[in-house]
Amino acid sequence: MFREFAMAKQASTSTAFTLEFEKPILQMERQIGDLVTLQETKGTDYSAEINALRQSLTAMLRKTYQGLTAWETVQVARHPARPQTRDYIDMIVKDFDEVHGDRKFGDDKTMVTGMGRISGHKCMIIGHHKGRDTKEKIACNFGCAHPEGYRKALLKMQFAEKFGLPVVTFIDTPGAYPGIGSEERGVAEAIAVNLREMSRLRVPIVCIVIGEGGSGGALGIGVGDRLAMMQYAWYSVISPEGCSGILWKGGENTADAAEALKLTSKYLKSMGIIDEIIEEPLGAAHRNPRAAADGVEKYIDKTLRELKRVPVEKLVDQRYERIRKLGTDAVTSA
């Protein structure tokens, strides 16, 4: 019941918030809605007009999303109705049992950790969560984890290794939290330790960028045997705004920065940075979260089946070689 309510609320957010390039799409959707209402209230048959508009809407959605710029892709990745870690957990994880804390400082609500089953695979699930309403967003630092969040994630990964559970991570962060307290408690060190320990963890690790993949904040739970991206996610060393501020001394060139960073799934796949692109439903994940979740679940199931066949020693060696070769395709093609 709660899950159905949450998904209904998310669907209403999708229509309430409209990206600039989606306005013609929204206008056509309203036309269809008006005709459907007229047909139901007045009894007049508008089925031919409705079907024609729906076909036009499908064509418009396909054309719009096939031609997205890098900056428009970033906007889609940040859409407030886009599924987040807890949404995917609700939709594809059975018997989820959340665990908390890093045993050193506290429980960072940005980092969600727990055990559950995905397509029958017992897993340790770890992911960034940005929050939905204002109260939850503040509690989750808008998806920016503190060092205790990364130490919490590592503690749960080590638990997973002890009991032979594969690790699945959902990456969705603009970056690690840059505040004074975060720096004082060693956020850079915490991320660095995670990079080292994940590289030699003796269980399969599957990482998926579901929204934003910003800088070290993403890398802190992003070292694995496979790294996939949702079709309209982004993954980069810095945000477009940050890049624009450094190179152009302002935010006027954010779109140019996004293009220059090559942060979309298409570019990153061609450069060998990621292993696979998980296709999203027509009009992106915020329009059909359930279909998006089905795609994520199928990818996890397929990938874990492959990785479980690999002996542990070979798995760790292959992971090391994969990390060593990152970006070599980009160098070769340059």
KARA-V151408 format. One record per residue. N is the residue number from 1. SS is DSSP state (h for helix, s for strand, l for the rest). PSI is psi as a letter, one per 40 degrees, with the letter a starting at -180 (NA if undefined). OMEGA is omega in whole degrees, 0 to 359 (NA if undefined). Layout:
N:SS:PSI:OMEGA + N:SS:PSI:OMEGA
This chain:
1:l:d:180 + 2:h:d:181 + 3:h:d:180 + 4:h:d:178 + 5:h:d:181 + 6:h:d:181 + 7:h:d:177 + 8:h:d:178 + 9:h:d:180 + 10:h:d:179 + 11:h:d:179 + 12:h:d:176 + 13:h:d:181 + 14:h:d:181 + 15:h:d:181 + 16:h:d:181 + 17:l:h:184 + 18:l:h:174 + 19:l:i:185 + 20:h:d:183 + 21:h:e:179 + 22:h:e:185 + 23:h:d:176 + 24:h:d:178 + 25:h:d:179 + 26:h:d:179 + 27:h:d:179 + 28:h:d:178 + 29:h:d:177 + 30:h:d:177 + 31:h:d:178 + 32:h:d:179 + 33:h:d:179 + 34:h:d:180 + 35:h:d:178 + 36:h:d:179 + 37:h:d:178 + 38:h:d:181 + 39:h:d:181 + 40:h:d:184 + 41:h:d:184 + 42:h:e:178 + 43:l:e:178 + 44:l:i:183 + 45:l:h:176 + 46:l:f:187 + 47:h:d:180 + 48:h:d:179 + 49:h:d:181 + 50:h:d:180 + 51:h:d:179 + 52:h:d:179 + 53:h:d:179 + 54:h:d:176 + 55:h:d:178 + 56:h:d:179 + 57:h:d:179 + 58:h:d:180 + 59:h:d:180 + 60:h:d:178 + 61:h:d:181 + 62:h:d:181 + 63:h:d:182 + 64:h:d:186 + 65:h:e:173 + 66:h:d:184 + 67:l:f:181 + 68:l:h:171 + 69:l:i:178 + 70:h:d:181 + 71:h:d:176 + 72:h:d:176 + 73:h:d:177 + 74:h:d:179 + 75:h:d:178 + 76:h:d:180 + 77:h:d:181 + 78:l:e:183 + 79:l:h:184 + 80:l:e:179 + 81:l:e:180 + 82:l:h:180 + 83:l:h:178 + 84:l:a:184 + 85:h:d:182 + 86:h:d:177 + 87:h:d:178 + 88:h:d:177 + 89:h:d:179 + 90:h:d:187 + 91:h:d:187 + 92:h:e:182 + 93:s:h:178 + 94:s:i:177 + 95:s:f:182 + 96:s:h:179 + 97:s:h:184 + 98:s:i:176 + 99:s:i:191 + 100:l:i:167 + 101:l:i:179 + 102:l:e:180 + 103:l:e:179 + 104:l:d:185 + 105:l:d:183 + 106:l:a:181 + 107:l:h:179 + 108:l:h:183 + 109:l:e:177 + 110:l:d:184 + 111:s:h:179 + 112:s:h:179 + 113:s:i:178 + 114:s:i:181 + 115:s:i:178 + 116:s:a:180 + 117:s:h:174 + 118:s:h:183 + 119:l:f:178 + 120:l:e:179 + 121:s:h:173 + 122:s:h:187 + 123:s:i:163 + 124:s:h:182 + 125:s:h:181 + 126:s:h:179 + 127:s:i:173 + 128:s:i:174 + 129:l:h:184 + 130:l:d:185 + 131:l:i:182 + 132:l:c:181 + 133:l:i:185 + 134:h:d:181 + 135:h:d:181 + 136:h:d:178 + 137:h:d:179 + 138:h:d:179 + 139:h:d:181 + 140:l:e:180 + 141:h:f:179 + 142:h:f:177 + 143:h:e:181 + 144:l:h:186 + 145:l:i:173 + 146:l:i:178 + 147:h:d:179 + 148:h:d:175 + 149:h:d:179 + 150:h:d:176 + 151:h:d:174 + 152:h:d:180 + 153:h:d:181 + 154:h:d:179 + 155:h:d:180 + 156:h:d:175 + 157:h:d:179 + 158:h:d:174 + 159:h:d:180 + 160:h:d:179 + 161:h:d:181 + 162:h:d:183 + 163:l:e:174 + 164:l:f:180 + 165:l:h:173 + 166:s:i:181 + 167:s:h:175 + 168:s:h:180 + 169:s:i:176 + 170:s:h:184 + 171:s:h:179 + 172:s:g:184 + 173:s:i:172 + 174:l:e:180 + 175:l:i:176 + 176:l:i:182 + 177:l:h:186 + 178:l:e:184 + 179:l:i:183 + 180:h:d:180 + 181:h:d:179 + 182:h:d:179 + 183:h:d:180 + 184:h:d:181 + 185:l:e:170 + 186:l:f:181 + 187:h:d:180 + 188:h:d:179 + 189:h:d:180 + 190:h:d:178 + 191:h:d:180 + 192:h:d:178 + 193:h:d:178 + 194:h:d:179 + 195:h:d:181 + 196:h:d:186 + 197:h:d:178 + 198:h:d:182 + 199:h:d:181 + 200:l:e:176 + 201:l:h:188 + 202:l:f:172 + 203:l:i:178 + 204:l:i:178 + 205:s:h:177 + 206:s:h:182 + 207:s:h:180 + 208:s:h:173 + 209:s:h:184 + 210:s:e:181 + 211:s:c:178 + 212:s:h:177 + 213:s:g:188 + 214:s:h:165 + 215:h:a:182 + 216:h:d:177 + 217:h:d:177 + 218:h:d:181 + 219:h:d:183 + 220:l:d:173 + 221:l:f:188 + 222:l:e:178 + 223:l:h:183 + 224:l:a:178 + 225:l:d:177 + 226:s:h:176 + 227:s:h:179 + 228:s:i:177 + 229:s:i:167 + 230:s:i:187 + 231:l:d:184 + 232:l:f:172 + 233:l:i:173 + 234:s:i:186 + 235:s:h:187 + 236:s:i:179 + 237:l:d:181 + 238:l:i:177 + 239:l:i:177 + 240:h:d:179 + 241:h:d:179 + 242:h:d:179 + 243:h:d:179 + 244:h:d:180 + 245:h:d:181 + 246:h:d:187 + 247:h:d:184 + 248:l:e:177 + 249:l:f:179 + 250:l:i:183 + 251:l:e:184 + 252:l:d:185 + 253:l:f:183 + 254:h:d:180 + 255:h:d:177 + 256:h:d:179 + 257:h:d:179 + 258:h:d:179 + 259:h:d:183 + 260:h:d:183 + 261:h:e:180 + 262:l:f:190 + 263:l:e:182 + 264:s:i:183 + 265:h:d:181 + 266:h:d:180 + 267:h:d:185 + 268:h:d:176 + 269:h:d:181 + 270:h:d:181 + 271:l:e:178 + 272:l:e:179 + 273:l:d:177 + 274:l:i:184 + 275:l:d:185 + 276:s:i:175 + 277:s:h:176 + 278:s:h:183 + 279:l:i:178 + 280:l:i:177 + 281:l:i:179 + 282:l:h:182 + 283:l:e:175 + 284:l:i:189 + 285:l:d:182 + 286:l:e:178 + 287:l:d:181 + 288:l:g:183 + 289:h:d:181 + 290:h:d:178 + 291:h:d:177 + 292:h:d:180 + 293:h:d:178 + 294:h:d:178 + 295:h:d:178 + 296:h:d:181 + 297:h:d:179 + 298:h:d:179 + 299:h:d:181 + 300:h:d:180 + 301:h:d:181 + 302:h:d:184 + 303:h:d:179 + 304:h:d:176 + 305:h:d:179 + 306:h:d:186 + 307:h:d:181 + 308:h:e:179 + 309:l:e:184 + 310:l:h:176 + 311:l:i:187 + 312:h:d:182 + 313:h:d:180 + 314:h:d:180 + 315:h:d:181 + 316:h:d:178 + 317:h:d:180 + 318:h:d:178 + 319:h:d:179 + 320:h:d:180 + 321:h:d:178 + 322:h:d:180 + 323:h:d:181 + 324:h:d:185 + 325:l:e:182 + 326:l:h:177 + 327:l:e:182 + 328:h:d:176 + 329:h:d:179 + 330:h:d:180 + 331:h:d:181 + 332:h:d:183 + 333:h:e:184 + 334:l:NA:NA
